[in-house]
Structure formats: structure tokens, C-alpha cells
Amino acid sequence: MLFARRLILLALSLVLPVAIFAEEPKQDDRLSWFRHARLGIFIHWGIYTVEGIDESWSFFNGYVSYDDYMAQLDGFTADRYKPKDWAKLIEQSGARYAVLTTKHHDGVALWDTQENDLSTVKATPAGRDLVKPFVRALRKRDLRVGLYYSHLDWSHPDYPIQTRTERRYDEDPERWQRFLDFREGQLRELTTQFEPDLLWFDGDWEVGGSDVWKSAALRDSLLTWQPEVILNSRINGHGDYATPEQGLPVTPPEGAWELCMTMNDSWGYQDNDHNYKTPYQIIRIFADVLAGGGNLLLDIGPRADGTIPEEQVAILEKLGRWTSANSEAIYGTTAGIPAGHFYGPTTLSKDQETLYLFLPHQPSGPIVIKGLKNAINRIRIVGNGTKLPHQILGKAYWSQVPGIVYIDVPEAEVDPMMTVIALQLKGPVDLHRD
């Protein structure tokens, strides 16, 4: 009976499917750089930083009056704005792209728009285009350029739901069309003047759906003006990738995606918000994002004068040390193996012959991998190259079920933030999933 049972188990192990792990999604070639970039920096900068209050929402929700909010125009100086220093810090963090809020829901443009006078050029002491030097500084460091733009505009007189009155868009179709023309004009300026690699939209949830916003036609126009630009999902279903916000998805979205997340509890600068995530917490979240095949868009909020708070600089510097040491496990990798094979995040090299293990905690004993059918050529610590020994236990000679891999990680070799282990495999990763 025992021999017969072993024969049955052997037969089953030969026909059961191997692991189905996340493969690199088949997408438009425009998204290739984005899928491999893995880390971006979000920058919320606008007049709301003068008083350190919520961007746009503070007047929309009635926390301050619209007039008091807009009075911040007079205090927005940008007199210590050094975009070259911003770009250097972004590069040092390990980010491969950055996204700047060119216009939030309050309607204040950071560039020299010709569509109205509500800009930092014409309405603030800054008196100049703040987007142009930022784009130039990123390009000089070979960083990809992302520009945030809000569809809605709570200051525009033709927008149907704004601070002075409540109107439905369909009560005055001509007025609504004038607003859409205004939006198209500003987006034509942004795409033709700055040639962004990415447009990061917001505000498509108000007023109506795709037909009301004419989102399909807008996408066609954007790709005519800038054929290589990629668009986030907030264009009524006509974008290229998903943008979950703040909460880390338990189940990653299908296709390309990006988690946008604050360092503390605020998008823009607020001097009373000191609830910063630790560098370890940010790196842990980043590792989980990587394991799901996504990008992290980590937010900073400069002050009204253009300086970046010291706490945010320190976090980016520590993040940069870790990304630099572990770059091979981050950039150009794909989502890792399914949960259960290893208790922690994982990624795979493009050829799937190197499996990267992210250790979320300092190991108190050997780390374990289950169901790995590949022979292992070499195991090493990413960043310092230390070779690690391993054992395979529990492998029965009569079964195709692989044994359990045990790897010892010396305490003296672990990274103070998060250690990454590289398993160089014989052939593409092959898993047993029974």
C-alpha cells in the first residue's frame, strides 16, 4: 500500500501545474520606462503652503473662507526655490521620475498660462514660471518629468460647482464647453511647452463621467501633442495605469500601477504635521509595492519659499542609501513569487533567473523558502556580495516535491533597514504549487 501511495503522489506531482507568478504585463511600449522606474517623487507645492493648510480642500470643506485661502497668493514668494537642488535630492533618493503639481483644485497655475491670470507669474510675488526650471533641472539629471493637473477648478467662473454658486454642468452647456476649452488650452500649453513623460490627473470624480468630461477626445489630443506621454488612471478610465492612494493594496491592481503616498499625514507643507513615517516603514511599504509589480510615488511638500523641510530631506537621503545598495533588486525587476513560498516581499530579475528576497525583519534563525524546484547556483547578500550557505531538507527521493531551502544570514552582515538576498537560479524560477 505504501509503495502504491508513493506512485500516486509521484504521478500527481508530475501533472500539477507549476506556480503562476506575476509576469511583466504586456503594455504599450510607452510604459516601458515607467514599469522599470519603480520609484518616483510627488511634489505638492502651491499657495496653500503659505499658511500650511490643506491644499484646496480647506476652503471647499469650509475650514477657511475662499477669500482667506486665496489671500495666500500674496505670501507665495518662492524666493529660495532652487530646482537644481530639488533634482539632485530626487536623484539621490533613487527616484527615476518626479511629478509636480502644476495646478491643484484651487486653480492656481505654477506656469505662465495664457488661459487666465491666476498663476504664480501674474498673481504672486514669485512673479515667474516655476515649472520651466524644474523640468530643465530634471532633464539634466536624466530624470523623467511628470506634471500633475487637476481637471476641475474651483476658482474658474465657468466651472459648475465652485465657491460662489452651485450649478449643474447641464444647466448651461455653453458655459461648460467654455470651461472644457479652458482646460484643453492649459493642457496644450503643458504638453507642448514642457513635453512631459507623464501627466498625472486628478479631479475626474466630480461633475460627471467620461462623456461629460469628453475624456476619450482629451486622451486623443494629448497623444497628438505628445505621442510618448503616459497618463494615470484619473481620466475616467482612459489612462494607462492605476493610482491607488495612501493605502497599500492587499491585492495588486492588474497591469501597471503606482501607489501615491505621503511621508506624514499631509500632501502639502504643514508645519504642525510631524507624524512622519520612519525610513524603515517607507522602505517596508516600498518593498511590498515592488513585490506586487508596482511603483511608489512618495510625496514631499516644500515650503512657500521653495525649501524642503529637513525631516523630508533626511528621509530621502536614508532611502537613497538603501536604494543605491539594493538597486539590482529594484529597477527593471518584475513582481516576485506568490505568498507562502517565502514570508516577505520578493522580486525577480527580468530573465527570472534571479530571485530577490526582502527580509522585513532581522532574522533570528535561518530564512526559509518552500516549493522552489530550481537548483541554486549561488546565494549572496545584495549590496555587499557576501556568499551565504544553504541547506535543503525534507526532499524525498521518490517525489517531485522539492525540499525546504534554509539559508543562514549572519547577524553582522544584515542591512540596518532591510536586507535583500539574491538567489541565482539554474534556469527561470520554477515553483511547485501543490
URMO-V715887 format. One record per residue. RES is the residue in one letter. SS is DSSP state (2 for helix, 1 for strand, 0 for the rest). PHI is phi in degrees with one decimal (none if undefined). OMEGA is omega in whole degrees, -180 to 180 (* if undefined). Layout:
# URMO-V715887
res=RES ss=SS phi=PHI omega=OMEGA
res=RES ss=SS phi=PHI omega=OMEGA
This chain:
# URMO-V715887
res=M ss=0 phi=none omega=-179
res=L ss=2 phi=-63.1 omega=180
res=F ss=2 phi=-64.3 omega=180
res=A ss=2 phi=-63.9 omega=-180
res=R ss=2 phi=-63.7 omega=179
res=R ss=2 phi=-64.7 omega=178
res=L ss=2 phi=-63.9 omega=179
res=I ss=2 phi=-63.7 omega=180
res=L ss=2 phi=-61.4 omega=179
res=L ss=2 phi=-63.3 omega=-180
res=A ss=2 phi=-62.8 omega=180
res=L ss=2 phi=-63.8 omega=-178
res=S ss=2 phi=-65.5 omega=-179
res=L ss=2 phi=-80.1 omega=-176
res=V ss=2 phi=-103.6 omega=-179
res=L ss=0 phi=-66.3 omega=-178
res=P ss=0 phi=-69.3 omega=175
res=V ss=1 phi=-77.7 omega=-176
res=A ss=0 phi=-60.5 omega=172
res=I ss=0 phi=-103.4 omega=179
res=F ss=0 phi=-105.6 omega=-174
res=A ss=0 phi=-65.4 omega=175
res=E ss=0 phi=-98.0 omega=178
res=E ss=0 phi=-60.7 omega=-177
res=P ss=0 phi=-63.0 omega=177
res=K ss=0 phi=-82.0 omega=-176
res=Q ss=0 phi=-132.8 omega=172
res=D ss=0 phi=-54.3 omega=179
res=D ss=2 phi=-59.1 omega=178
res=R ss=2 phi=-58.3 omega=-175
res=L ss=2 phi=-88.8 omega=-175
res=S ss=2 phi=-57.1 omega=-179
res=W ss=2 phi=-63.1 omega=-177
res=F ss=2 phi=-67.0 omega=-178
res=R ss=2 phi=-64.4 omega=-178
res=H ss=2 phi=-94.2 omega=-175
res=A ss=2 phi=-72.0 omega=173
res=R ss=0 phi=69.3 omega=-178
res=L ss=1 phi=-138.8 omega=175
res=G ss=1 phi=-132.2 omega=177
res=I ss=1 phi=-115.6 omega=177
res=F ss=1 phi=-92.1 omega=-179
res=I ss=1 phi=-127.4 omega=175
res=H ss=0 phi=-96.5 omega=-177
res=W ss=0 phi=-141.2 omega=-179
res=G ss=0 phi=-173.4 omega=-174
res=I ss=2 phi=-67.0 omega=180
res=Y ss=2 phi=-62.9 omega=180
res=T ss=2 phi=-77.5 omega=-179
res=V ss=0 phi=-62.7 omega=178
res=E ss=0 phi=-98.2 omega=180
res=G ss=0 phi=67.4 omega=-180
res=I ss=0 phi=-121.8 omega=-178
res=D ss=0 phi=-60.2 omega=179
res=E ss=0 phi=-63.7 omega=175
res=S ss=0 phi=64.8 omega=-175
res=W ss=2 phi=-63.4 omega=-176
res=S ss=2 phi=-63.6 omega=176
res=F ss=2 phi=-87.0 omega=180
res=F ss=2 phi=-62.6 omega=-179
res=N ss=0 phi=-88.3 omega=174
res=G ss=0 phi=81.7 omega=178
res=Y ss=0 phi=-73.6 omega=172
res=V ss=0 phi=-136.5 omega=178
res=S ss=0 phi=-76.2 omega=178
res=Y ss=2 phi=-61.4 omega=-178
res=D ss=2 phi=-64.3 omega=178
res=D ss=2 phi=-65.9 omega=178
res=Y ss=2 phi=-63.0 omega=-176
res=M ss=2 phi=-71.3 omega=175
res=A ss=2 phi=-62.7 omega=178
res=Q ss=2 phi=-66.3 omega=175
res=L ss=2 phi=-52.2 omega=-175
res=D ss=2 phi=-71.0 omega=-178
res=G ss=2 phi=-105.8 omega=-177
res=F ss=0 phi=-88.5 omega=-172
res=T ss=0 phi=-98.8 omega=-175
res=A ss=0 phi=51.9 omega=-172
res=D ss=0 phi=-77.3 omega=176
res=R ss=0 phi=-122.0 omega=-179
res=Y ss=0 phi=-73.3 omega=179
res=K ss=0 phi=-128.3 omega=-176
res=P ss=2 phi=-59.8 omega=177
res=K ss=2 phi=-64.5 omega=177
res=D ss=2 phi=-69.2 omega=175
res=W ss=2 phi=-57.5 omega=-177
res=A ss=2 phi=-62.7 omega=179
res=K ss=2 phi=-63.3 omega=179
res=L ss=2 phi=-65.2 omega=178
res=I ss=2 phi=-60.7 omega=179
res=E ss=2 phi=-62.8 omega=-179
res=Q ss=2 phi=-63.3 omega=180
res=S ss=2 phi=-69.5 omega=-176
res=G ss=0 phi=98.6 omega=178
res=A ss=0 phi=-69.7 omega=179
res=R ss=0 phi=-108.0 omega=177
res=Y ss=1 phi=-156.2 omega=178
res=A ss=1 phi=-142.2 omega=-178
res=V ss=1 phi=-126.8 omega=-179
res=L ss=1 phi=-106.4 omega=177
res=T ss=1 phi=-74.1 omega=180
res=T ss=1 phi=-75.9 omega=175
res=K ss=1 phi=-159.4 omega=177
res=H ss=0 phi=-89.7 omega=-176
res=H ss=0 phi=-63.6 omega=-180
res=D ss=0 phi=-72.9 omega=174
res=G ss=0 phi=89.1 omega=-177
res=V ss=0 phi=-83.4 omega=-179
res=A ss=1 phi=-86.4 omega=178
res=L ss=0 phi=-91.4 omega=178
res=W ss=0 phi=-122.2 omega=-175
res=D ss=0 phi=-84.7 omega=180
res=T ss=0 phi=-67.7 omega=177
res=Q ss=0 phi=-99.6 omega=-177
res=E ss=0 phi=-82.3 omega=175
res=N ss=0 phi=-161.3 omega=-177
res=D ss=0 phi=-102.8 omega=-176
res=L ss=0 phi=-89.2 omega=-178
res=S ss=1 phi=-145.0 omega=176
res=T ss=2 phi=-66.4 omega=179
res=V ss=2 phi=-73.3 omega=-171
res=K ss=2 phi=-102.9 omega=-171
res=A ss=2 phi=-123.5 omega=-180
res=T ss=0 phi=-134.8 omega=176
res=P ss=0 phi=-63.6 omega=177
res=A ss=0 phi=-55.3 omega=171
res=G ss=0 phi=63.9 omega=-178
res=R ss=0 phi=-154.6 omega=176
res=D ss=0 phi=-73.2 omega=-178
res=L ss=0 phi=-98.5 omega=-179
res=V ss=2 phi=-81.0 omega=-175
res=K ss=2 phi=-55.6 omega=-180
res=P ss=2 phi=-68.3 omega=177
res=F ss=2 phi=-65.9 omega=179
res=V ss=2 phi=-61.8 omega=180
res=R ss=2 phi=-61.6 omega=-179
res=A ss=2 phi=-66.3 omega=178
res=L ss=2 phi=-64.7 omega=-177
res=R ss=2 phi=-60.4 omega=-178
res=K ss=2 phi=-65.5 omega=178
res=R ss=0 phi=-104.7 omega=178
res=D ss=0 phi=58.6 omega=175
res=L ss=0 phi=-96.6 omega=179
res=R ss=1 phi=-74.5 omega=-174
res=V ss=1 phi=-102.1 omega=174
res=G ss=1 phi=-119.4 omega=179
res=L ss=1 phi=-122.8 omega=176
res=Y ss=1 phi=-84.0 omega=177
res=Y ss=1 phi=-148.0 omega=178
res=S ss=1 phi=-89.0 omega=176
res=H ss=0 phi=-58.8 omega=-176
res=L ss=0 phi=-80.7 omega=-178
res=D ss=0 phi=-153.9 omega=-175
res=W ss=0 phi=-77.2 omega=175
res=S ss=0 phi=-108.6 omega=-174
res=H ss=0 phi=-74.7 omega=-177
res=P ss=0 phi=-64.1 omega=-180
res=D ss=0 phi=-95.6 omega=178
res=Y ss=0 phi=-77.4 omega=-168
res=P ss=0 phi=-72.2 omega=179
res=I ss=1 phi=-125.8 omega=-178
res=Q ss=0 phi=-141.7 omega=-164
res=T ss=0 phi=-70.0 omega=-173
res=R ss=0 phi=-95.1 omega=-177
res=T ss=0 phi=-158.7 omega=176
res=E ss=1 phi=-110.1 omega=179
res=R ss=0 phi=-139.3 omega=171
res=R ss=0 phi=-86.6 omega=-178
res=Y ss=2 phi=-62.2 omega=-175
res=D ss=2 phi=-85.7 omega=176
res=E ss=2 phi=-77.7 omega=-179
res=D ss=0 phi=-147.2 omega=-176
res=P ss=2 phi=-56.3 omega=-180
res=E ss=2 phi=-65.8 omega=178
res=R ss=2 phi=-63.8 omega=179
res=W ss=2 phi=-63.7 omega=179
res=Q ss=2 phi=-65.8 omega=177
res=R ss=2 phi=-62.6 omega=178
res=F ss=2 phi=-66.8 omega=178
res=L ss=2 phi=-61.7 omega=177
res=D ss=2 phi=-65.6 omega=177
res=F ss=2 phi=-62.2 omega=179
res=R ss=2 phi=-60.5 omega=180
res=E ss=2 phi=-62.5 omega=179
res=G ss=2 phi=-63.8 omega=179
res=Q ss=2 phi=-66.6 omega=-180
res=L ss=2 phi=-69.3 omega=174
res=R ss=2 phi=-64.0 omega=177
res=E ss=2 phi=-59.4 omega=-176
res=L ss=2 phi=-62.5 omega=-175
res=T ss=2 phi=-75.9 omega=-177
res=T ss=2 phi=-82.9 omega=-179
res=Q ss=2 phi=-79.1 omega=-171
res=F ss=2 phi=-109.8 omega=178
res=E ss=0 phi=46.6 omega=-176
res=P ss=0 phi=-67.2 omega=174
res=D ss=0 phi=-80.6 omega=-174
res=L ss=1 phi=-147.4 omega=171
res=L ss=1 phi=-114.5 omega=-175
res=W ss=1 phi=-109.6 omega=-175
res=F ss=1 phi=-89.1 omega=176
res=D ss=1 phi=-149.7 omega=173
res=G ss=0 phi=89.4 omega=-179
res=D ss=0 phi=-76.2 omega=-176
res=W ss=0 phi=-82.4 omega=-176
res=E ss=0 phi=-100.0 omega=176
res=V ss=0 phi=82.8 omega=-178
res=G ss=0 phi=-171.9 omega=-175
res=G ss=0 phi=-93.4 omega=-173
res=S ss=2 phi=-59.5 omega=-178
res=D ss=2 phi=-65.4 omega=-179
res=V ss=2 phi=-65.6 omega=-179
res=W ss=2 phi=-82.1 omega=-177
res=K ss=0 phi=54.0 omega=-172
res=S ss=2 phi=-69.4 omega=180
res=A ss=2 phi=-63.0 omega=179
res=A ss=2 phi=-65.6 omega=179
res=L ss=2 phi=-64.1 omega=178
res=R ss=2 phi=-58.1 omega=180
res=D ss=2 phi=-60.4 omega=-180
res=S ss=2 phi=-65.6 omega=-179
res=L ss=2 phi=-60.9 omega=-179
res=L ss=2 phi=-75.7 omega=172
res=T ss=2 phi=-76.0 omega=-179
res=W ss=2 phi=-71.7 omega=-177
res=Q ss=0 phi=-143.0 omega=-171
res=P ss=0 phi=-58.8 omega=-177
res=E ss=0 phi=-94.0 omega=-176
res=V ss=0 phi=-68.1 omega=173
res=I ss=1 phi=-110.4 omega=-171
res=L ss=1 phi=-124.0 omega=176
res=N ss=1 phi=-77.3 omega=-169
res=S ss=0 phi=-75.6 omega=-171
res=R ss=0 phi=-86.2 omega=176
res=I ss=0 phi=-139.8 omega=176
res=N ss=0 phi=56.3 omega=176
res=G ss=0 phi=85.1 omega=-178
res=H ss=0 phi=-107.5 omega=179
res=G ss=0 phi=-91.2 omega=-175
res=D ss=0 phi=-103.5 omega=-177
res=Y ss=1 phi=-153.1 omega=-177
res=A ss=1 phi=-82.9 omega=-179
res=T ss=0 phi=-132.8 omega=172
res=P ss=0 phi=-60.2 omega=-173
res=E ss=1 phi=-122.2 omega=176
res=Q ss=0 phi=66.4 omega=-177
res=G ss=0 phi=-81.4 omega=179
res=L ss=0 phi=-69.7 omega=-179
res=P ss=0 phi=-64.0 omega=175
res=V ss=0 phi=-70.4 omega=174
res=T ss=0 phi=-108.1 omega=-177
res=P ss=0 phi=-60.8 omega=175
res=P ss=0 phi=-62.0 omega=176
res=E ss=0 phi=-74.8 omega=179
res=G ss=0 phi=74.4 omega=-179
res=A ss=0 phi=-71.1 omega=179
res=W ss=1 phi=-156.2 omega=-175
res=E ss=1 phi=-150.8 omega=174
res=L ss=1 phi=-91.1 omega=174
res=C ss=1 phi=-97.3 omega=-168
res=M ss=1 phi=-150.4 omega=177
res=T ss=0 phi=-83.9 omega=173
res=M ss=0 phi=-76.9 omega=176
res=N ss=0 phi=-116.8 omega=179
res=D ss=0 phi=-109.8 omega=-174
res=S ss=0 phi=-128.5 omega=176
res=W ss=0 phi=-78.8 omega=177
res=G ss=0 phi=-90.2 omega=-177
res=Y ss=0 phi=-66.0 omega=172
res=Q ss=0 phi=-136.7 omega=-170
res=D ss=0 phi=-68.1 omega=179
res=N ss=0 phi=-96.9 omega=-180
res=D ss=0 phi=-100.2 omega=180
res=H ss=0 phi=-112.2 omega=-177
res=N ss=0 phi=-85.0 omega=-177
res=Y ss=0 phi=-79.8 omega=169
res=K ss=0 phi=-69.2 omega=177
res=T ss=0 phi=-75.6 omega=175
res=P ss=2 phi=-55.7 omega=178
res=Y ss=2 phi=-62.5 omega=-179
res=Q ss=2 phi=-61.0 omega=178
res=I ss=2 phi=-66.2 omega=179
res=I ss=2 phi=-65.1 omega=179
res=R ss=2 phi=-63.3 omega=177
res=I ss=2 phi=-63.2 omega=179
res=F ss=2 phi=-59.5 omega=179
res=A ss=2 phi=-62.3 omega=178
res=D ss=2 phi=-66.1 omega=176
res=V ss=2 phi=-62.8 omega=179
res=L ss=2 phi=-58.6 omega=-179
res=A ss=2 phi=-63.0 omega=178
res=G ss=0 phi=-90.7 omega=178
res=G ss=0 phi=80.7 omega=-177
res=G ss=0 phi=-106.8 omega=174
res=N ss=1 phi=-111.2 omega=171
res=L ss=1 phi=-110.4 omega=174
res=L ss=1 phi=-109.3 omega=-173
res=L ss=1 phi=-92.7 omega=-171
res=D ss=1 phi=-90.0 omega=166
res=I ss=1 phi=-126.9 omega=-180
res=G ss=0 phi=-132.6 omega=178
res=P ss=0 phi=-64.1 omega=175
res=R ss=0 phi=-72.8 omega=-179
res=A ss=0 phi=-63.7 omega=180
res=D ss=0 phi=-84.0 omega=178
res=G ss=0 phi=101.2 omega=177
res=T ss=0 phi=-84.6 omega=179
res=I ss=0 phi=-97.5 omega=-178
res=P ss=0 phi=-53.6 omega=-175
res=E ss=2 phi=-60.0 omega=180
res=E ss=2 phi=-61.5 omega=-179
res=Q ss=2 phi=-72.2 omega=176
res=V ss=2 phi=-61.6 omega=-178
res=A ss=2 phi=-62.3 omega=179
res=I ss=2 phi=-64.7 omega=-179
res=L ss=2 phi=-64.3 omega=179
res=E ss=2 phi=-66.1 omega=179
res=K ss=2 phi=-70.3 omega=175
res=L ss=2 phi=-61.5 omega=-179
res=G ss=2 phi=-64.5 omega=177
res=R ss=2 phi=-61.3 omega=-178
res=W ss=2 phi=-72.1 omega=-180
res=T ss=2 phi=-65.5 omega=179
res=S ss=2 phi=-65.6 omega=-179
res=A ss=2 phi=-68.8 omega=-172
res=N ss=0 phi=-117.7 omega=-172
res=S ss=2 phi=-57.7 omega=-176
res=E ss=2 phi=-65.8 omega=180
res=A ss=2 phi=-88.5 omega=-174
res=I ss=0 phi=-110.5 omega=-170
res=Y ss=0 phi=-79.7 omega=178
res=G ss=0 phi=76.1 omega=178
res=T ss=0 phi=-87.9 omega=176
res=T ss=1 phi=-117.3 omega=177
res=A ss=1 phi=-55.3 omega=-176
res=G ss=0 phi=-85.9 omega=-177
res=I ss=0 phi=-85.0 omega=-178
res=P ss=0 phi=-63.5 omega=177
res=A ss=0 phi=-59.8 omega=180
res=G ss=0 phi=106.5 omega=177
res=H ss=0 phi=-77.2 omega=179
res=F ss=0 phi=-148.1 omega=-177
res=Y ss=0 phi=-90.5 omega=179
res=G ss=0 phi=165.9 omega=179
res=P ss=0 phi=-67.6 omega=176
res=T ss=1 phi=-142.2 omega=169
res=T ss=1 phi=-133.9 omega=179
res=L ss=1 phi=-129.0 omega=172
res=S ss=0 phi=-64.3 omega=-176
res=K ss=0 phi=-58.8 omega=179
res=D ss=0 phi=-83.9 omega=177
res=Q ss=0 phi=61.7 omega=178
res=E ss=0 phi=-102.0 omega=172
res=T ss=1 phi=-125.9 omega=179
res=L ss=1 phi=-105.0 omega=-179
res=Y ss=1 phi=-103.7 omega=180
res=L ss=1 phi=-109.7 omega=178
res=F ss=1 phi=-97.0 omega=-176
res=L ss=1 phi=-94.7 omega=-175
res=P ss=0 phi=-69.8 omega=179
res=H ss=0 phi=-132.6 omega=175
res=Q ss=0 phi=-68.3 omega=-175
res=P ss=0 phi=-67.5 omega=176
res=S ss=0 phi=-99.0 omega=179
res=G ss=0 phi=-166.3 omega=-180
res=P ss=0 phi=-61.0 omega=171
res=I ss=1 phi=-85.5 omega=-168
res=V ss=1 phi=-127.8 omega=172
res=I ss=1 phi=-126.5 omega=-180
res=K ss=0 phi=-113.9 omega=172
res=G ss=0 phi=76.3 omega=180
res=L ss=1 phi=-88.0 omega=-176
res=K ss=0 phi=-85.8 omega=-178
res=N ss=0 phi=-67.7 omega=163
res=A ss=0 phi=-72.1 omega=-179
res=I ss=1 phi=-105.2 omega=178
res=N ss=1 phi=-78.9 omega=-176
res=R ss=1 phi=-164.0 omega=175
res=I ss=1 phi=-125.8 omega=-178
res=R ss=1 phi=-148.1 omega=174
res=I ss=1 phi=-84.7 omega=178
res=V ss=0 phi=-68.1 omega=178
res=G ss=0 phi=103.2 omega=177
res=N ss=0 phi=-126.0 omega=173
res=G ss=0 phi=77.8 omega=180
res=T ss=0 phi=-58.1 omega=178
res=K ss=1 phi=-78.6 omega=-177
res=L ss=0 phi=-120.8 omega=176
res=P ss=0 phi=-79.4 omega=176
res=H ss=1 phi=-146.3 omega=175
res=Q ss=1 phi=-124.7 omega=172
res=I ss=1 phi=-120.1 omega=-177
res=L ss=1 phi=-121.9 omega=175
res=G ss=0 phi=84.7 omega=179
res=K ss=0 phi=-88.2 omega=178
res=A ss=0 phi=-88.0 omega=-175
res=Y ss=0 phi=-64.0 omega=-175
res=W ss=0 phi=-92.3 omega=-174
res=S ss=0 phi=-119.0 omega=174
res=Q ss=0 phi=-83.2 omega=179
res=V ss=0 phi=-68.5 omega=-177
res=P ss=0 phi=-71.9 omega=176
res=G ss=0 phi=-76.5 omega=179
res=I ss=1 phi=-93.9 omega=-180
res=V ss=1 phi=-92.5 omega=177
res=Y ss=1 phi=-112.7 omega=-178
res=I ss=1 phi=-126.4 omega=176
res=D ss=0 phi=-87.1 omega=178
res=V ss=0 phi=-117.9 omega=-178
res=P ss=0 phi=-59.6 omega=-179
res=E ss=2 phi=-57.7 omega=-177
res=A ss=2 phi=-70.0 omega=-175
res=E ss=2 phi=-102.5 omega=-174
res=V ss=0 phi=-75.8 omega=177
res=D ss=0 phi=-78.0 omega=-179
res=P ss=0 phi=-63.0 omega=178
res=M ss=0 phi=-96.1 omega=180
res=M ss=0 phi=-158.4 omega=180
res=T ss=1 phi=-84.4 omega=176
res=V ss=1 phi=-121.2 omega=-180
res=I ss=1 phi=-109.8 omega=177
res=A ss=1 phi=-107.3 omega=173
res=L ss=1 phi=-105.0 omega=177
res=Q ss=1 phi=-88.2 omega=-169
res=L ss=1 phi=-101.3 omega=171
res=K ss=0 phi=-88.2 omega=-178
res=G ss=0 phi=86.9 omega=178
res=P ss=0 phi=-60.8 omega=-176
res=V ss=0 phi=-53.2 omega=-176
res=D ss=0 phi=-136.0 omega=-172
res=L ss=1 phi=-120.1 omega=172
res=H ss=1 phi=-95.5 omega=-172
res=R ss=0 phi=-119.9 omega=-180
res=D ss=0 phi=-70.0 omega=*
